[in-house]
Amino acid sequence: MPWNPEIYNKFKNIRYQPFYDLIDLIQPVNGMKAIDLGCGTGEQTAILAHKFSQADFLGVDSSAEMLEQSKALETDNLHFLKATTEEMIQSGEKWDLIFSNAALQWSNDHETLFSELIDLVNPKGQFAVQMPVQPENKLNKILLELVNEEPFQSYLKEYKRDSPVLSIDEYAQILFDGGLENITILQKVYPIIANDHDTLYSFISGSALIPYIERLEGEQQALFIKTYKERIAEHFPKLPAIYSFKRLLLYGRKK
């Protein structure tokens, strides 16, 4: 997907708080071999590598546009690689820390995916993941309703991306079955205060909206954007608006 780092980073401060909340769950271990799946521009991976300076970090992302900004961040204990999460699983390489912040929601079949990732955690290693709770977040709900309506269903050739994000109970079972201890699962609201509706549109345009926009052109794309903005205004009639953006934080340590 054509990720745009500038649009994504417009909400950097909002996107960073759950990252810091997630790393607070991680225990420092000397000599830790760590991977950051879906590292984006690499800025957060660099923070990780600085905080856990005795660890070796590999940041992995499938977007060349995002990784372009990571080149200047490489250090002795921080390197980057263009690859998908699925490719890293297929490699079979094992890790003392598997970390992912706001990325695994782009991978399908979480029951299989998370089980396979946990299998790659070394004994006493750690697993730390954060994702938006897409099925419960209002902007995602509005988007899904829109793509199921005409004329957009036809414009998109019936394409839609159902969220792979599971329930807390399902993730708890997967982490437990994978042999993780000290399991911590938190759902937390990170409020976005918007003075206008364009702010809410801009927030989602840098992430969940991308696969739909890239499938539309010209008048179809313009109508889709216009209609979506109108729906946002209908669902948030009071300004300034509060968007109760929900995120899920998952942590466990291998036996």
C-alpha positions in Angstrom: 0.0 0.0 0.0 1.2 3.5 -0.8 1.9 4.7 2.8 2.5 8.4 3.2 4.8 9.1 6.1 3.9 12.8 6.2 0.2 12.2 6.6 0.8 9.3 9.1 3.1 11.5 11.2 0.6 14.4 11.4 -0.7 12.5 14.5 2.6 11.4 15.8 2.0 12.5 19.4 -1.3 10.7 19.5 0.2 7.5 18.0 3.2 7.6 20.4 1.4 7.3 23.7 0.3 3.7 23.3 3.8 2.9 22.1 5.2 4.2 25.4 2.6 2.4 27.4 3.6 -0.9 25.6 7.3 -0.5 26.2 6.6 0.0 29.9 5.6 -3.6 30.0 8.9 -4.9 28.7 11.6 -6.1 31.1 15.2 -5.2 30.1 17.5 -8.1 29.5 21.1 -7.9 28.5 22.0 -9.3 25.1 18.3 -9.4 24.0 17.8 -10.2 20.3 14.7 -8.1 19.4 12.5 -7.4 16.3 10.0 -4.6 15.7 7.4 -5.8 13.2 5.9 -3.0 11.1 8.4 -0.5 12.3 7.3 2.2 9.8 9.8 5.1 9.6 11.9 3.5 12.3 11.6 6.4 14.8 10.0 4.2 17.4 12.4 1.4 16.9 15.2 3.9 17.5 13.6 4.8 20.8 13.4 1.1 21.7 17.1 0.6 20.8 18.1 3.6 22.9 16.0 2.5 25.9 17.2 -1.1 25.7 20.8 -0.3 24.7 22.1 -3.8 25.6 19.8 -5.3 23.0 20.2 -5.8 19.2 17.1 -4.6 17.3 15.9 -5.3 13.8 13.1 -3.1 12.4 11.0 -4.7 9.7 8.5 -3.1 7.4 7.0 -3.8 4.0 6.7 -0.2 2.9 9.7 1.2 1.0 8.3 4.7 1.5 8.3 4.3 5.3 11.7 2.7 5.5 13.3 5.4 3.4 13.4 7.5 6.5 15.0 4.8 8.6 18.4 4.9 6.9 19.7 7.7 9.0 18.7 5.9 12.2 20.9 2.8 11.9 23.4 2.2 14.7 25.5 -0.6 16.0 22.5 -2.2 17.7 19.8 -1.1 15.2 19.2 -2.2 11.7 16.3 -2.3 9.3 14.9 -4.7 6.7 12.2 -4.5 4.1 10.0 -7.6 4.6 6.5 -8.6 5.7 5.6 -10.1 9.0 4.6 -13.3 7.1 8.0 -13.5 5.5 9.7 -13.2 8.9 7.6 -16.0 10.2 8.5 -18.2 7.3 12.2 -17.6 8.0 11.8 -19.4 11.3 14.2 -17.1 13.0 13.7 -16.8 16.8 13.8 -13.8 19.1 14.1 -12.8 22.7 11.6 -10.0 22.1 8.9 -9.8 19.4 7.5 -6.2 19.5 4.9 -4.7 17.2 3.1 -1.3 17.6 0.0 -0.6 15.5 0.9 -3.0 12.7 -0.4 -6.5 13.1 -4.0 -5.3 12.3 -2.8 -5.3 8.7 -2.1 -9.1 8.8 -5.0 -11.6 8.4 -6.0 -14.7 10.4 -4.8 -13.6 13.9 -5.5 -17.0 15.4 -2.8 -18.5 13.2 -0.6 -15.4 13.0 -0.2 -14.9 16.7 0.4 -18.6 17.4 3.1 -18.7 14.8 4.7 -15.5 16.2 4.7 -16.8 19.8 6.4 -20.0 18.5 9.3 -17.7 17.5 9.8 -16.4 21.0 12.8 -17.9 22.8 12.4 -19.4 26.3 12.2 -16.5 28.8 11.6 -14.2 25.8 8.9 -11.5 25.6 6.0 -10.8 23.3 4.6 -7.2 23.2 1.9 -6.1 20.7 -0.4 -3.0 20.4 -3.2 -2.7 17.9 -6.3 -0.4 17.4 -9.5 -2.2 18.2 -10.9 -1.6 14.7 -14.3 -3.4 15.1 -15.2 -1.1 18.0 -13.8 2.3 16.7 -16.4 4.6 15.3 -14.5 5.8 12.2 -13.8 2.2 11.2 -17.5 1.4 11.7 -18.6 4.3 9.5 -16.1 3.3 6.8 -17.3 -0.3 6.8 -20.9 0.8 6.4 -20.0 3.1 3.5 -18.2 0.4 1.5 -21.1 -1.9 1.8 -23.4 0.7 0.2 -24.0 1.6 -3.5 -22.5 3.0 -5.5 -19.3 2.4 -3.6 -19.7 -1.4 -3.4 -19.7 -1.5 -7.2 -16.9 1.1 -7.5 -14.8 -1.1 -5.2 -15.8 -4.3 -7.0 -17.2 -5.5 -3.6 -13.8 -5.2 -2.0 -13.8 -4.6 1.7 -11.3 -5.4 4.4 -12.9 -6.9 7.5 -10.8 -6.4 10.6 -8.8 -9.4 11.7 -8.7 -8.1 15.3 -10.1 -10.6 17.8 -11.6 -10.3 21.2 -9.7 -10.0 24.5 -10.8 -13.5 25.4 -9.5 -15.0 22.2 -6.1 -13.3 22.5 -5.8 -14.4 26.2 -6.4 -18.0 25.1 -3.8 -17.7 22.2 -1.2 -16.3 24.5 -1.8 -18.9 27.2 -1.8 -21.8 24.7 1.5 -20.4 23.3 3.2 -20.9 26.7 3.3 -17.3 27.8 3.2 -16.2 31.4 2.8 -12.9 33.1 0.1 -12.3 30.6 -1.2 -8.7 30.5 -4.0 -7.6 28.2 -5.3 -4.0 28.3 -7.9 -2.2 26.3 -7.4 1.5 26.7 -9.0 4.6 25.2 -6.7 7.2 23.7 -9.0 10.2 23.1 -8.6 12.4 20.0 -10.0 15.9 20.4 -10.9 17.3 17.1 -11.9 21.0 16.5 -13.2 20.1 13.1 -14.3 17.1 11.1 -11.3 17.3 8.7 -9.1 16.4 11.6 -11.0 13.1 12.1 -10.9 12.4 8.4 -7.1 13.1 8.3 -6.5 10.7 11.2 -8.0 7.7 9.4 -6.8 8.7 5.9 -3.3 7.9 7.0 -4.2 4.3 7.9 -7.5 2.3 7.5 -8.7 4.4 4.5 -5.7 3.7 2.3 -6.7 0.4 0.7 -10.0 1.9 -0.4 -8.7 5.2 -1.7 -6.0 3.4 -3.8 -8.8 1.4 -5.5 -10.7 4.5 -6.6 -9.8 7.3 -9.1 -11.2 10.5 -10.3 -14.9 11.3 -9.7 -15.4 8.0 -7.9 -12.7 8.7 -5.4 -13.9 12.3 -4.9 -17.4 11.2 -4.2 -16.2 8.5 -1.8 -14.2 11.1 0.2 -17.0 13.6 0.1 -19.6 11.1 1.3 -17.3 9.7 4.0 -16.6 13.2 5.4 -20.4 13.9 5.4 -20.9 10.7 7.4 -18.2 11.7 9.9 -20.0 15.1 10.4 -23.3 13.3 11.0 -21.8 10.9 13.6 -19.9 13.8 15.4 -22.5 16.6 15.4 -20.9 18.4 18.3 -17.6 20.3 18.0 -15.0 20.1 19.4 -15.5 16.3 19.1 -14.0 13.6 21.2 -13.1 10.4 19.3 -12.7 7.6 21.9 -10.0 5.7 19.9 -9.6 2.2 21.5 -6.4 0.2 21.5 -5.4 -3.2 22.7 -2.1 -3.9 24.5 -0.9 -7.5 24.7 2.1 -8.7 26.7 3.5 -12.1 27.9 6.8 -13.8 28.7 7.7 -17.3 27.5 8.2 -20.0 30.1 
